[in-house]
Amino acid sequence: MRFALALPPQQQIFAAFFTYAACIGSLYPRLPDIQKNMAVGEGALGGALIGIAAGTLLSLTFGGRFAAKFDARMIILTFIPALSVLFALASSASSPLLFFVLLVPVGLNMGMLELVLNLEADRVENLVGRRIMNRCHAFWSFGFFTAGLVSAGFAQTGLPPTLQLCLMVPVICAVTAILLSTIQPAPPRVTVHEEQAAPLFAFPTFGILVLVTVSASAMVLEGAGADWSAIYMRKEFDVSPFLSGFAAAAGAGSQAFFRFFADGFVERYSPVKVARVMLCILMAGVLAVLLAPGAVFALAGFFLMGVGTSVLFPLAMSAAAQRTDRSAAVNVAALAQITFVLFLLAPPLLGFVAEHIGIRWAFGACLPIVAVSLLATGALGIKQAKGDDGGGEQRA
């Protein structure tokens, strides 16, 4: 393509994460307007949002063979533009049931992109010989933050969500064509398992389940911030549409900044120490949102939540991909299908907590999960030497 940029492999995967997240970040700041258009409470809205989780679970569970059949380039170039179209269609829903139905294909698309992009990031990391996983997820956060700010601005003008998301479609298509047209899949890591056929269902091993525990609080609270922060600001402090939308982007902005520089800290201080500090910051952010006396204090809480969630999922993904008990693709799929469903399923369910107990407790109810994640962080310092059940694991 004449206007396509020939970028190095790591910059291409950064651009893919950014563009993918820009599709997602366009929707969440507009949820207050979508909720108002449907005239429903938080419980019904949360139930509708489960459609994304349902589609994602199906995709991550059964999509391994599809991903193996088609190369990463084809999936990236078709699924990212398609995602922007699917979000525009879903935003036009007039009822929670229709919203749910239209969000299922959104989830199917997102699950496939999660699997392909994270696996490709690990392969590029191996190709260039240095850590880039946290930086990949930093660009995801930058994409969400950028699109979130744009959506917040459109919300302030009163532009209908569906029209705004329709305007995003040609933008996403153009960015994909310019930045990603020349992307080429990186070679897979060479392991004794790499030639095995992808299973229909990627069952998690004990080691993968522990990594799920490490990243669970980050995934749930990152999703809760995306789903409920804008509505929280509107209900608790009656702020402007822009400030409501900005709350949804604030966590992604701080998350992006810390993810961008996290790889150096991980190399210097170890994954375990970095994860423990981040979980303490995450707990402080949740407490700030739970107890906030005003809008500024709440925004500070969302900022801290973004910092706290910044590295846990990328660290868990890298740990899963580097395990030698099975192929990287299977371990990444096993971790992704659980953690990403937590990211999408738990926050909508917190809508029922918000409706019946109070929206502050949609965040406060997650404090025990943070504590459990903190107890499990030692798993990030374990590498598997042999076996499948943890019996052959050793400290890195």
C-alpha positions as a Markdown table, in Angstrom:
| # | Residue | x | y | z |
|---|---|---|---|---|
| 1 | Met | 0.0 | 0.0 | 0.0 |
| 2 | Arg | 1.4 | 3.4 | -1.0 |
| 3 | Phe | 0.9 | 5.2 | 2.3 |
| 4 | Ala | 1.6 | 2.2 | 4.6 |
| 5 | Leu | 4.5 | 2.7 | 7.0 |
| 6 | Ala | 7.2 | 0.0 | 7.2 |
| 7 | Leu | 7.8 | -0.2 | 10.9 |
| 8 | Pro | 10.0 | -2.5 | 13.0 |
| 9 | Pro | 8.3 | -5.6 | 14.4 |
| 10 | Gln | 8.0 | -4.2 | 17.9 |
| 11 | Gln | 6.5 | -0.9 | 16.7 |
| 12 | Gln | 4.0 | -2.7 | 14.6 |
| 13 | Ile | 2.7 | -4.8 | 17.5 |
| 14 | Phe | 2.6 | -1.6 | 19.6 |
| 15 | Ala | 0.4 | 0.0 | 16.9 |
| 16 | Ala | -1.8 | -3.1 | 16.8 |
| 17 | Phe | -2.5 | -2.9 | 20.6 |
| 18 | Phe | -3.1 | 0.9 | 20.3 |
| 19 | Thr | -5.6 | 0.6 | 17.5 |
| 20 | Tyr | -7.4 | -2.3 | 19.0 |
| 21 | Ala | -7.8 | -0.5 | 22.3 |
| 22 | Ala | -9.0 | 2.7 | 20.5 |
| 23 | Cys | -12.0 | 0.7 | 19.3 |
| 24 | Ile | -12.9 | -0.3 | 22.9 |
| 25 | Gly | -12.1 | 3.1 | 24.5 |
| 26 | Ser | -14.7 | 4.8 | 22.2 |
| 27 | Leu | -17.6 | 3.0 | 23.8 |
| 28 | Tyr | -17.2 | 3.1 | 27.6 |
| 29 | Pro | -17.2 | 6.9 | 28.2 |
| 30 | Arg | -20.6 | 6.9 | 26.4 |
| 31 | Leu | -22.2 | 4.2 | 28.6 |
| 32 | Pro | -24.0 | 6.9 | 30.7 |
| 33 | Asp | -25.7 | 8.1 | 27.5 |
| 34 | Ile | -26.5 | 4.6 | 26.3 |
| 35 | Gln | -28.0 | 3.8 | 29.7 |
| 36 | Lys | -30.1 | 7.0 | 29.5 |
| 37 | Asn | -31.3 | 6.1 | 26.0 |
| 38 | Met | -32.4 | 2.7 | 27.2 |
| 39 | Ala | -33.9 | 4.1 | 30.5 |
| 40 | Val | -32.5 | 1.3 | 32.6 |
| 41 | Gly | -30.7 | 0.9 | 35.9 |
| 42 | Glu | -27.2 | -0.3 | 36.6 |
| 43 | Gly | -28.3 | -3.9 | 37.0 |
| 44 | Ala | -29.9 | -4.1 | 33.6 |
| 45 | Leu | -27.0 | -2.3 | 31.9 |
| 46 | Gly | -24.5 | -4.7 | 33.7 |
| 47 | Gly | -26.5 | -7.7 | 32.5 |
| 48 | Ala | -26.4 | -6.5 | 28.9 |
| 49 | Leu | -22.6 | -5.9 | 29.1 |
| 50 | Ile | -22.2 | -9.6 | 29.9 |
| 51 | Gly | -22.7 | -10.2 | 26.2 |
| 52 | Ile | -19.1 | -9.1 | 25.6 |
| 53 | Ala | -18.0 | -11.7 | 28.2 |
| 54 | Ala | -20.1 | -14.4 | 26.7 |
| 55 | Gly | -18.6 | -13.9 | 23.2 |
| 56 | Thr | -15.1 | -13.5 | 24.6 |
| 57 | Leu | -15.3 | -16.8 | 26.5 |
| 58 | Leu | -16.5 | -18.7 | 23.4 |
| 59 | Ser | -13.7 | -17.1 | 21.3 |
| 60 | Leu | -10.9 | -17.8 | 23.7 |
| 61 | Thr | -12.1 | -21.3 | 24.4 |
| 62 | Phe | -12.6 | -22.5 | 20.8 |
| 63 | Gly | -10.6 | -19.9 | 18.8 |
| 64 | Gly | -7.2 | -21.6 | 19.1 |
| 65 | Arg | -7.7 | -23.7 | 16.0 |
| 66 | Phe | -9.0 | -20.7 | 14.1 |
| 67 | Ala | -6.0 | -18.7 | 15.1 |
| 68 | Ala | -3.7 | -21.5 | 14.1 |
| 69 | Lys | -5.3 | -21.9 | 10.7 |
| 70 | Phe | -5.1 | -18.2 | 9.7 |
| 71 | Asp | -1.9 | -16.1 | 10.2 |
| 72 | Ala | -1.8 | -13.3 | 12.7 |
| 73 | Arg | -1.6 | -10.7 | 9.9 |
| 74 | Met | -4.9 | -11.6 | 8.4 |
| 75 | Ile | -6.6 | -11.6 | 11.8 |
| 76 | Ile | -5.2 | -8.3 | 12.8 |
| 77 | Leu | -6.0 | -6.5 | 9.5 |
| 78 | Thr | -9.6 | -7.8 | 9.4 |
| 79 | Phe | -10.7 | -8.0 | 13.0 |
| 80 | Ile | -9.6 | -4.6 | 14.2 |
| 81 | Pro | -11.7 | -2.6 | 11.6 |
| 82 | Ala | -14.6 | -5.1 | 12.1 |
| 83 | Leu | -14.5 | -4.4 | 15.9 |
| 84 | Ser | -15.2 | -0.7 | 15.3 |
| 85 | Val | -18.2 | -1.6 | 13.1 |
| 86 | Leu | -19.6 | -4.0 | 15.7 |
| 87 | Phe | -19.3 | -1.4 | 18.5 |
| 88 | Ala | -21.2 | 1.2 | 16.3 |
| 89 | Leu | -24.0 | -1.4 | 15.7 |
| 90 | Ala | -24.2 | -2.3 | 19.4 |
| 91 | Ser | -24.5 | 1.3 | 20.5 |
| 92 | Ser | -27.7 | 1.7 | 18.6 |
| 93 | Ala | -29.5 | -0.9 | 20.8 |
| 94 | Ser | -32.8 | 0.3 | 22.2 |
| 95 | Ser | -33.1 | -2.3 | 25.0 |
| 96 | Pro | -30.8 | -4.3 | 27.3 |
| 97 | Leu | -31.7 | -7.5 | 25.6 |
| 98 | Leu | -30.7 | -6.2 | 22.1 |
| 99 | Phe | -27.6 | -4.6 | 23.6 |
| 100 | Phe | -26.6 | -8.0 | 25.0 |
| 101 | Val | -27.2 | -9.8 | 21.6 |
| 102 | Leu | -25.2 | -7.2 | 19.7 |
| 103 | Leu | -22.3 | -7.3 | 22.1 |
| 104 | Val | -21.8 | -11.1 | 21.7 |
| 105 | Pro | -20.1 | -10.8 | 18.3 |
| 106 | Val | -18.1 | -7.9 | 19.8 |
| 107 | Gly | -16.8 | -10.4 | 22.4 |
| 108 | Leu | -16.1 | -13.0 | 19.8 |
| 109 | Asn | -13.9 | -10.5 | 17.9 |
| 110 | Met | -12.1 | -9.2 | 21.1 |
| 111 | Gly | -11.3 | -12.7 | 22.3 |
| 112 | Met | -9.6 | -13.6 | 19.0 |
| 113 | Leu | -7.6 | -10.4 | 19.0 |
| 114 | Glu | -6.6 | -10.9 | 22.7 |
| 115 | Leu | -5.2 | -14.3 | 21.9 |
| 116 | Val | -3.5 | -13.3 | 18.7 |
| 117 | Leu | -2.0 | -10.0 | 19.9 |
| 118 | Asn | -0.6 | -11.4 | 23.2 |
| 119 | Leu | 0.9 | -14.4 | 21.5 |
| 120 | Glu | 2.4 | -12.2 | 18.8 |
| 121 | Ala | 3.8 | -9.8 | 21.4 |
| 122 | Asp | 5.5 | -12.8 | 23.1 |
| 123 | Arg | 7.0 | -13.9 | 19.8 |
| 124 | Val | 8.2 | -10.4 | 18.9 |
| 125 | Glu | 9.7 | -10.2 | 22.5 |
| 126 | Asn | 11.6 | -13.4 | 21.7 |
| 127 | Leu | 12.7 | -12.1 | 18.3 |
| 128 | Val | 14.1 | -8.7 | 19.5 |
| 129 | Gly | 15.6 | -10.2 | 22.6 |
| 130 | Arg | 14.2 | -7.9 | 25.2 |
| 131 | Arg | 11.0 | -7.4 | 27.2 |
| 132 | Ile | 8.2 | -5.6 | 25.4 |
| 133 | Met | 5.0 | -7.1 | 26.9 |
| 134 | Asn | 4.4 | -4.3 | 29.4 |
| 135 | Arg | 5.1 | -1.7 | 26.7 |
| 136 | Cys | 2.6 | -3.5 | 24.4 |
| 137 | His | -0.1 | -3.2 | 27.0 |
| 138 | Ala | 1.0 | 0.4 | 27.6 |
| 139 | Phe | 0.1 | 1.2 | 24.0 |
| 140 | Trp | -3.3 | -0.6 | 24.7 |
| 141 | Ser | -3.8 | 1.8 | 27.5 |
| 142 | Phe | -2.7 | 4.8 | 25.4 |
| 143 | Gly | -5.3 | 3.7 | 22.8 |
| 144 | Phe | -8.0 | 3.4 | 25.3 |
| 145 | Phe | -7.1 | 6.8 | 26.9 |
| 146 | Thr | -6.9 | 8.6 | 23.6 |
| 147 | Ala | -10.2 | 7.3 | 22.4 |
| 148 | Gly | -11.7 | 7.9 | 25.8 |
| 149 | Leu | -10.8 | 11.6 | 25.8 |
| 150 | Val | -12.2 | 12.0 | 22.3 |
| 151 | Ser | -15.5 | 10.3 | 23.4 |
| 152 | Ala | -15.6 | 12.5 | 26.5 |
| 153 | Gly | -15.4 | 15.5 | 24.3 |
| 154 | Phe | -18.1 | 14.2 | 22.0 |
| 155 | Ala | -20.3 | 13.5 | 25.1 |
| 156 | Gln | -19.9 | 17.1 | 26.2 |
| 157 | Thr | -21.2 | 18.3 | 22.8 |
| 158 | Gly | -24.3 | 16.1 | 23.0 |
| 159 | Leu | -23.4 | 14.1 | 19.9 |
| 160 | Pro | -25.3 | 10.7 | 20.0 |
| 161 | Pro | -23.1 | 7.7 | 20.8 |
| 162 | Thr | -24.0 | 5.8 | 17.7 |
| 163 | Leu | -23.1 | 8.7 | 15.4 |
| 164 | Gln | -19.8 | 9.1 | 17.2 |
| 165 | Leu | -19.0 | 5.4 | 16.9 |
| 166 | Cys | -19.9 | 5.4 | 13.2 |
| 167 | Leu | -17.5 | 8.3 | 12.7 |
| 168 | Met | -14.8 | 6.2 | 14.4 |
| 169 | Val | -15.1 | 3.4 | 11.7 |
| 170 | Pro | -13.2 | 5.2 | 8.9 |
| 171 | Val | -10.7 | 6.5 | 11.4 |
| 172 | Ile | -9.9 | 3.0 | 12.6 |
| 173 | Cys | -9.8 | 1.7 | 9.0 |
| 174 | Ala | -7.3 | 4.4 | 8.0 |
| 175 | Val | -5.0 | 3.9 | 11.0 |
| 176 | Thr | -5.0 | 0.1 | 10.4 |
| 177 | Ala | -4.1 | 0.6 | 6.7 |
| 178 | Ile | -1.3 | 3.1 | 7.4 |
| 179 | Leu | 0.3 | 1.4 | 10.5 |
| 180 | Leu | -0.4 | -2.3 | 10.1 |
| 181 | Ser | -0.6 | -3.1 | 6.4 |
| 182 | Thr | 3.0 | -4.3 | 6.3 |
| 183 | Ile | 2.9 | -6.3 | 9.5 |
| 184 | Gln | 4.4 | -9.8 | 9.3 |
| 185 | Pro | 4.0 | -12.5 | 11.9 |
| 186 | Ala | 7.1 | -13.2 | 14.1 |
| 187 | Pro | 8.5 | -16.7 | 14.2 |
| 188 | Pro | 7.2 | -18.8 | 17.2 |
| 189 | Arg | 9.3 | -19.6 | 20.1 |
| 190 | Val | 11.0 | -23.0 | 19.6 |
| 191 | Thr | 9.9 | -25.5 | 22.2 |
| 192 | Val | 9.2 | -29.2 | 22.2 |
| 193 | His | 5.5 | -28.5 | 22.3 |
| 194 | Glu | 5.3 | -26.0 | 19.5 |
| 195 | Glu | 4.3 | -28.5 | 16.9 |
| 196 | Gln | 1.4 | -30.0 | 18.8 |
| 197 | Ala | -2.1 | -29.3 | 17.5 |
| 198 | Ala | -4.0 | -26.6 | 19.3 |
| 199 | Pro | -6.6 | -28.2 | 21.6 |
| 200 | Leu | -10.2 | -27.4 | 21.3 |
| 201 | Phe | -10.3 | -26.2 | 24.9 |
| 202 | Ala | -7.1 | -24.8 | 26.7 |
| 203 | Phe | -7.5 | -26.3 | 30.1 |
| 204 | Pro | -5.6 | -24.3 | 32.8 |
| 205 | Thr | -3.0 | -26.2 | 34.7 |
| 206 | Phe | -2.4 | -25.4 | 38.4 |
| 207 | Gly | 0.4 | -23.0 | 37.6 |
| 208 | Ile | -1.9 | -21.1 | 35.2 |
| 209 | Leu | -4.6 | -20.9 | 37.8 |
| 210 | Val | -2.2 | -19.3 | 40.3 |
| 211 | Leu | -1.3 | -16.8 | 37.6 |
| 212 | Val | -5.0 | -16.1 | 37.2 |
| 213 | Thr | -5.2 | -15.4 | 40.9 |
| 214 | Val | -2.3 | -12.9 | 40.6 |
| 215 | Ser | -3.9 | -10.9 | 37.8 |
| 216 | Ala | -7.6 | -11.3 | 38.9 |
| 217 | Ser | -7.8 | -8.1 | 40.9 |
| 218 | Ala | -6.2 | -6.0 | 38.2 |
| 219 | Met | -8.5 | -7.4 | 35.5 |
| 220 | Val | -11.7 | -7.0 | 37.6 |
| 221 | Leu | -10.9 | -3.5 | 38.7 |
| 222 | Glu | -9.7 | -2.4 | 35.3 |
| 223 | Gly | -13.0 | -3.6 | 33.9 |
| 224 | Ala | -14.9 | -2.0 | 36.8 |
| 225 | Gly | -13.2 | 1.3 | 36.1 |
| 226 | Ala | -14.1 | 1.1 | 32.4 |
| 227 | Asp | -17.7 | 0.1 | 33.0 |
| 228 | Trp | -18.7 | 2.2 | 36.0 |
| 229 | Ser | -16.4 | 5.2 | 36.5 |
| 230 | Ala | -18.3 | 7.5 | 34.2 |
| 231 | Ile | -21.6 | 6.5 | 35.8 |
| 232 | Tyr | -20.1 | 6.8 | 39.3 |
| 233 | Met | -19.0 | 10.4 | 38.7 |
| 234 | Arg | -22.4 | 11.3 | 37.3 |
| 235 | Lys | -24.4 | 9.8 | 40.1 |
| 236 | Glu | -22.2 | 10.7 | 43.0 |
| 237 | Phe | -21.0 | 14.2 | 42.1 |
| 238 | Asp | -23.3 | 15.3 | 39.2 |
| 239 | Val | -20.3 | 16.4 | 37.1 |
| 240 | Ser | -20.3 | 17.4 | 33.4 |
| 241 | Pro | -20.5 | 14.8 | 30.6 |
| 242 | Phe | -16.8 | 15.5 | 29.8 |
| 243 | Leu | -15.6 | 14.9 | 33.4 |
| 244 | Ser | -17.7 | 11.7 | 33.6 |
| 245 | Gly | -16.1 | 10.5 | 30.4 |
| 246 | Phe | -12.7 | 11.6 | 31.6 |
| 247 | Ala | -13.0 | 9.4 | 34.6 |
| 248 | Ala | -13.2 | 6.4 | 32.3 |
| 249 | Ala | -10.0 | 7.5 | 30.6 |
| 250 | Ala | -8.1 | 8.6 | 33.7 |
| 251 | Gly | -7.2 | 5.1 | 34.8 |
| 252 | Ala | -6.1 | 4.1 | 31.3 |
| 253 | Gly | -3.9 | 7.2 | 31.1 |
| 254 | Ser | -2.0 | 6.5 | 34.3 |
| 255 | Gln | -1.9 | 2.8 | 33.4 |
| 256 | Ala | -0.3 | 3.6 | 30.0 |
| 257 | Phe | 2.4 | 5.8 | 31.6 |
| 258 | Phe | 3.5 | 3.2 | 34.1 |
| 259 | Arg | 3.2 | 0.3 | 31.7 |
| 260 | Phe | 5.5 | 2.2 | 29.2 |
| 261 | Phe | 8.3 | 2.3 | 31.7 |
| 262 | Ala | 7.6 | -0.9 | 33.7 |
| 263 | Asp | 9.8 | -3.2 | 31.8 |
| 264 | Gly | 13.0 | -1.5 | 33.1 |
| 265 | Phe | 11.7 | -1.7 | 36.7 |
| 266 | Val | 10.8 | -5.4 | 36.2 |
| 267 | Glu | 14.3 | -6.2 | 34.9 |
| 268 | Arg | 15.8 | -4.3 | 37.9 |
| 269 | Tyr | 13.6 | -5.3 | 40.8 |
| 270 | Ser | 12.0 | -8.6 | 39.7 |
| 271 | Pro | 8.3 | -9.3 | 38.7 |
| 272 | Val | 7.4 | -10.3 | 42.3 |
| 273 | Lys | 8.5 | -7.1 | 43.9 |
| 274 | Val | 7.0 | -4.9 | 41.3 |
| 275 | Ala | 3.7 | -6.7 | 41.4 |
| 276 | Arg | 3.5 | -6.4 | 45.2 |
| 277 | Val | 4.0 | -2.6 | 45.1 |
| 278 | Met | 1.4 | -2.2 | 42.3 |
| 279 | Leu | -1.2 | -4.2 | 44.3 |
| 280 | Cys | -0.6 | -1.9 | 47.4 |
| 281 | Ile | -1.2 | 1.1 | 45.1 |
| 282 | Leu | -4.3 | -0.6 | 43.7 |
| 283 | Met | -5.7 | -1.1 | 47.2 |
| 284 | Ala | -5.1 | 2.6 | 48.0 |
| 285 | Gly | -6.9 | 3.6 | 44.8 |
| 286 | Val | -9.9 | 1.5 | 45.6 |
| 287 | Leu | -10.2 | 2.9 | 49.1 |
| 288 | Ala | -10.0 | 6.5 | 47.6 |
| 289 | Val | -12.9 | 5.8 | 45.3 |
| 290 | Leu | -14.9 | 4.1 | 48.0 |
| 291 | Leu | -14.5 | 7.0 | 50.5 |
| 292 | Ala | -14.1 | 9.9 | 48.1 |
| 293 | Pro | -15.7 | 13.1 | 49.5 |
| 294 | Gly | -15.5 | 14.9 | 46.2 |
| 295 | Ala | -14.9 | 14.6 | 42.4 |
| 296 | Val | -11.2 | 15.5 | 42.5 |
| 297 | Phe | -10.5 | 12.9 | 45.2 |
| 298 | Ala | -12.4 | 10.3 | 43.2 |
| 299 | Leu | -10.4 | 11.1 | 40.1 |
| 300 | Ala | -7.2 | 10.6 | 42.1 |
| 301 | Gly | -8.5 | 7.2 | 43.1 |
| 302 | Phe | -9.1 | 6.2 | 39.5 |
| 303 | Phe | -5.6 | 7.4 | 38.7 |
| 304 | Leu | -4.1 | 5.2 | 41.4 |
| 305 | Met | -6.2 | 2.3 | 40.2 |
| 306 | Gly | -4.7 | 2.7 | 36.8 |
| 307 | Val | -1.2 | 2.6 | 38.2 |
| 308 | Gly | -2.0 | -0.4 | 40.3 |
| 309 | Thr | -3.5 | -2.4 | 37.5 |
| 310 | Ser | -0.7 | -1.5 | 35.0 |
| 311 | Val | 1.6 | -4.5 | 35.1 |
| 312 | Leu | -0.1 | -7.4 | 36.7 |
| 313 | Phe | -1.7 | -8.8 | 33.5 |
| 314 | Pro | 1.3 | -8.3 | 31.3 |
| 315 | Leu | 3.5 | -10.0 | 33.9 |
| 316 | Ala | 1.2 | -12.9 | 34.1 |
| 317 | Met | 1.0 | -13.2 | 30.3 |
| 318 | Ser | 4.8 | -13.3 | 30.0 |
| 319 | Ala | 5.0 | -15.9 | 32.8 |
| 320 | Ala | 2.4 | -18.1 | 31.1 |
| 321 | Ala | 4.1 | -17.8 | 27.6 |
| 322 | Gln | 7.5 | -18.7 | 29.1 |
| 323 | Arg | 6.3 | -21.9 | 30.9 |
| 324 | Thr | 7.7 | -25.0 | 29.3 |
| 325 | Asp | 5.1 | -27.6 | 30.3 |
| 326 | Arg | 3.0 | -26.9 | 27.1 |
| 327 | Ser | 3.2 | -24.7 | 24.0 |
| 328 | Ala | 3.1 | -20.9 | 24.6 |
| 329 | Ala | -0.1 | -20.7 | 22.5 |
| 330 | Val | -1.9 | -23.1 | 24.8 |
| 331 | Asn | -0.8 | -21.5 | 28.0 |
| 332 | Val | -1.5 | -18.0 | 26.8 |
| 333 | Ala | -5.0 | -19.1 | 25.7 |
| 334 | Ala | -5.6 | -20.8 | 29.0 |
| 335 | Leu | -4.7 | -17.7 | 31.0 |
| 336 | Ala | -6.4 | -15.3 | 28.6 |
| 337 | Gln | -9.7 | -17.1 | 28.5 |
| 338 | Ile | -10.1 | -16.9 | 32.3 |
| 339 | Thr | -8.6 | -13.5 | 33.1 |
| 340 | Phe | -10.2 | -11.7 | 30.2 |
| 341 | Val | -13.6 | -13.1 | 31.1 |
| 342 | Leu | -13.0 | -11.8 | 34.6 |
| 343 | Phe | -12.3 | -8.4 | 33.0 |
| 344 | Leu | -15.6 | -8.5 | 31.2 |
| 345 | Leu | -17.9 | -10.6 | 33.3 |
| 346 | Ala | -17.2 | -9.5 | 36.9 |
| 347 | Pro | -17.6 | -5.7 | 36.3 |
| 348 | Pro | -21.1 | -6.1 | 34.8 |
| 349 | Leu | -22.1 | -8.3 | 37.7 |
| 350 | Leu | -21.0 | -5.5 | 40.0 |
| 351 | Gly | -23.7 | -3.4 | 38.4 |
| 352 | Phe | -26.2 | -5.4 | 40.6 |
| 353 | Val | -24.1 | -4.4 | 43.6 |
| 354 | Ala | -24.2 | -0.8 | 42.4 |
| 355 | Glu | -28.0 | -0.8 | 42.0 |
| 356 | His | -28.8 | -2.4 | 45.3 |
| 357 | Ile | -26.0 | -1.4 | 47.7 |
| 358 | Gly | -24.5 | 1.7 | 46.1 |
| 359 | Ile | -22.2 | 2.4 | 43.2 |
| 360 | Arg | -19.2 | 3.1 | 45.5 |
| 361 | Trp | -19.4 | -0.6 | 46.6 |
| 362 | Ala | -19.1 | -1.7 | 43.0 |
| 363 | Phe | -15.4 | -0.9 | 43.6 |
| 364 | Gly | -15.2 | -1.5 | 47.4 |
| 365 | Ala | -16.4 | -5.1 | 47.0 |
| 366 | Cys | -13.2 | -5.8 | 45.1 |
| 367 | Leu | -10.9 | -5.2 | 48.1 |
| 368 | Pro | -10.8 | -8.9 | 49.1 |
| 369 | Ile | -9.7 | -9.9 | 45.6 |
| 370 | Val | -6.8 | -7.5 | 45.8 |
| 371 | Ala | -5.7 | -9.1 | 49.1 |
| 372 | Val | -5.8 | -12.6 | 47.5 |
| 373 | Ser | -3.8 | -11.4 | 44.5 |
| 374 | Leu | -1.2 | -10.0 | 46.9 |
| 375 | Leu | -0.8 | -13.4 | 48.6 |
| 376 | Ala | -0.3 | -15.1 | 45.2 |
| 377 | Thr | 2.4 | -12.9 | 43.7 |
| 378 | Gly | 5.2 | -15.3 | 44.5 |
| 379 | Ala | 4.1 | -17.3 | 41.4 |
| 380 | Leu | 5.6 | -14.6 | 39.2 |
| 381 | Gly | 9.0 | -15.7 | 40.4 |
| 382 | Ile | 8.6 | -19.4 | 39.5 |
| 383 | Lys | 9.6 | -21.0 | 36.3 |
| 384 | Gln | 8.6 | -24.6 | 35.4 |
| 385 | Ala | 11.4 | -26.9 | 34.7 |
| 386 | Lys | 9.4 | -30.0 | 33.9 |
| 387 | Gly | 6.1 | -31.6 | 34.4 |
| 388 | Asp | 2.6 | -30.3 | 34.2 |
| 389 | Asp | 1.4 | -30.1 | 37.8 |
| 390 | Gly | 3.8 | -27.8 | 39.5 |
| 391 | Gly | 5.9 | -30.6 | 40.9 |
| 392 | Gly | 8.9 | -29.6 | 38.8 |
| 393 | Glu | 8.7 | -25.9 | 39.4 |
| 394 | Gln | 11.7 | -23.9 | 40.7 |
| 395 | Arg | 12.4 | -20.3 | 41.8 |
| 396 | Ala | 13.7 | -18.1 | 39.1 |
